[in-house]
């Protein structure tokens, strides 16, 4: 009893699934995706087996239409299932069983499928498709636009509770243990506003992705790139204490004491234990250790708690 979208981004080849439901913890059940293979959403009176089985069939060379038809034909409960697939070539397929609780239906487009059941209104899936087509941004942003459109049309007749967003890369990296293939994997298990919470988590992921890139730029000696990436991180997560702490550390490493102190004082106002962490860093941070050696009173000034 859910609405969802599966899609392949025509520009990047990324594959994704996004879903929202009144059901608890929809994330482990509905969305399935594998880099370079396809994406699946399985819902209504759900059979989670459609996910892994569908991906295996897609990996074996079946199209989305062939894989879905094969699974539906073998399913005695097909009348109560709703399933959609998109393959790595952008072919989409969908099945809405005749006994899915209305309003229920789906619409396929170029490289995507939107589907919903137990909706308040029968306009939900078409609204999702229109929003996905018209949205800007990367695949995750466009999938989120489709979910918001569904909710604007009335969404699940029972309300809302959980949501999930899964996006995988265009090709299998051969390093699944490094999560190199999974670009976004976010779940909201139980929340009165699951889409707002999912959006918040997506912004946090974007923020820390930029922060990681900032670290890489710093290691490469590209401080201009570092500050550019850090600014992007702060845009997505303004006021995030973790980001602000490491910003303060970088100021200290570069000899910008007043900027470091101003940044760190704000961090300490949230939790004074950050000051103790800063005291421990020179043991592993050569640049900070050098700054502390050059000025014996620096660490005391940087770690002084606000009045």
N, C-alpha and C positions, 0 to 999 in steps of 0.2 A: 504494500500500500504506500506508493512511493512515486516521486517523479525523478527522472534522470536524463542525462544526455551522454552519449558516446560520440567521440569525434576524432578525426585525424586532421591536424593542421596542414593545409596544402602547401604552406611556405616552408615549414621546418620538417614536416614528416612526423612530428611528435604525436603521440596518441594519448587520449585521456578519457576519463569518466568523472562525472560529478553527479551527486545525488543528495536529496533531502527527503526526510520522511518523519511521520509521527512515531514510527517504531524506534525503540531503544537501540542504540549502537548499530546503525545501518552500515557503517564502514567496513566491517569484516565480512559482510555477506554479499552486498550488491556489486561493488566495483572490482573489476579484474582487468589487468593490463600487463602486457609484456613488450619490452622494447623490440622494435622491428617486426612484431607479430600482429598485434591487434589489441582491441579493448572490448570488454563485455560488461553489460549491466544485466543482472538477473534479479527479478522482483515479483511482485504480487504474492501468491502463495509460493514462496521462493524455493527453488531448488538450487543451492549454491554450486552444485556440480556443473551447472552450465558454464561457470567461470573457467575452472581449470580444464574441463573437457573441451570447451570451445577454443581456448587458446592452443591446446594440443592439436586440434584439427586444423586451425589456422596455420600453425607452425609446420604441419605436414603438407601444406600446399593448397588446402581447400580455401575457396573464397568465403567471405562472411555469409553469403547466401547459402552456399553448399553446407557449411558447418552448422549453421542454425537449422536448416531443413533436416539434416541428419539427426540432430539431437532432439528436435521436436517430434520427429517420426518415431523415435524410440521411447518417448515419454508418455506413459499412461495418464499423467496429470497435465498434459499440455494445455487443456482447456482453462486451467487456472493459472497458467504461467504468463509472465510478460518478460521478454528477453530481447535485447538488442546487441548487435555486434558491429564493429567496423574493423576492416583488415588494413594491413600496411599499404595497400594500394588505394585506400579511400573508399572501398565498396562497403556500403552499410546495409544491414538487414535487420528486420524487426519482426517480432511475433507478439500479438496481443490475443490471448486466449478468449474464447467466447464467453467463458464464465468469470472473467475478471470483473471485479466490482466496479460499476460505473460511478462517475464518469471515467472511462478508460479508453485509451487509444494511443496512436503513435503517428509520427510523420518523419519520413526520411528526406534528407537533402543531399547535396553534394558533399560527401565525406562525413556525414553525421546522421544521427537518429535521435529524436526526442520522444520519450514515452512516459506515460503516467497512468495510474489507476487509483480508484477511490478518491477522485478529485471532486472539489466542490462544483467546478464548471468544466464543460467539455472544450473550453478554449485554451486550456493550459498548454498542451503540447505545441499547438501552432504559435502561441505567444513565445514559447521557448525558442522555437526555430527562428522566428523573426528576430529575436534579440541576439541570438548567436550569429546570425548572418550580418547584423548591423554593428556588432560590437567591435571596438578597436582593441589593440593590445595583443599579448601573447595568448597561447591556448588556455592557460589557467584563467586569465581575465575573461575570456570569451565564454568559457564554461560557467563561470560565476554569473555572468550577465544572464545566461539562460535560466539559472536557478532563481535569480531575483525576479525574472519575468514570470516564472511559474507562480511564485508566491504572490506577485501583484495581481494575478488572475484568480486568486482564491486558494491555490495550493491544495494540500491534503485536506479533505473534509473534516478530519479529526484535529487538525492543528499541526504543530511541528515539534520536533524533539531532537533529531540527530541529523548529521550531514557528513559528507566526505568528498574529498577531491584527490584524484590520482592522475598524474601525468608522467609518462615514461618517454625515454629518448627515442630517436629515430632508428637507432641500431643497437644491437646487443654488444656491450663493451667487453664481455667475457670476464667481468669483475663484479658479479652481483653482490659479493660480500662487502664491497665498498660503496654500495648504493649508487654506483655510477650510472646505472640505467634508470633510476627512479628520480625524477626531477622534483616532483611534488607528491607527498603522501601524507595528507592531513585528515584528521577525523575529529568530529565533535560527537561525543557519545550521548550526552544529555544536557540540553540547554534550552531555556525558553525562547531564545533567538539564535538558532543554530547557524543560520546563514551569516548573521553579523559576527558571530564568533569564528566561523570559518574564514571570513574575510579578514578578521583581525590576525588569525594565525598565518594566513597567506602573506599578509604584510610583514609579519615577523620573520617568516622564512625569507622573503625578499631582502629584508634588512640584514639578516645574518649572512646571506649569500654575498651581499656587497661588502660586509665586514671581512669575510674570508678573502675576497678579492683585494681588499685594502691591505691585508696582511701580506699577501703575495707581492703586491706592489712595493710595500715597505722592504721586504726581504730582497727585492731586486734593486733597491736603491732609488726607486721612482717615488719620491715623496709627493710630487704634484699629483700623481695618480692615486697615491694613498689618500690624500685629503679629498680628492674628488669622489672616490668610492665611499669614504666615510660619510661624506655629506649625503650621498645617495642612501646609505644605511639609515642615517638620522631622519631622512625624509619619510621613510616607511615606518620607523619606530621612534618618533620624537620623544625625548625624555627617557629612553630606555637606560636603566642604571648600568647595565653591563657595558653597553657601548660607550657611555660617558666615562666609565672608569678607565677603559683602555685608551680613550682619547686623552684623558688626563695623564696617563702613563707616557704616552707618546710626546706630549708637551714637555714632560719632565726629561725624557731622554734627549730632547732637542735643546734643552737649556732654556725653555720658555717657562720660567718658574711661576710668574704671575698668572699666566693662562692655565697652567697645570693646577695651581692652588685653587683658582676660582672654579674649575671644573670638578676637582676632587671634593671640595667642601660641599657641593651640591649632592654628590654621591654619598658622603658620610651622613648627610641629613636623613637619608633613607635607612642606612644601616652602618653604624660605626665600625663593624667588622671589616669593611673594605680597607680601612686604614691599616689593620693588621696584615691583610693580604699584601698591601703595598710594601710593608716592611720586609716581607719574605722574598719579594721579587728579585732584589739584586743578586741573590744566590744563583739565579738562572737567567737573568737578563743582563748581558754584558754592557749594553749602552747605559742602562740605569745604574749599574754598579760603578761605571766610570764617572757618571755625574755625581754620585754620592761620594766617591773617593776624592773628587776635586773640591767638594764643599761639604765639610764635616757636619754642618748644621742643616743641610738640605732636607734630609729625611725627616727630621723632627718638625721642620716647618711644613712639609707636605702632608704629614700625618696628624698634625694638630687638629683636634676636633673642634667644630664650630661651637660657640658659646650657646 
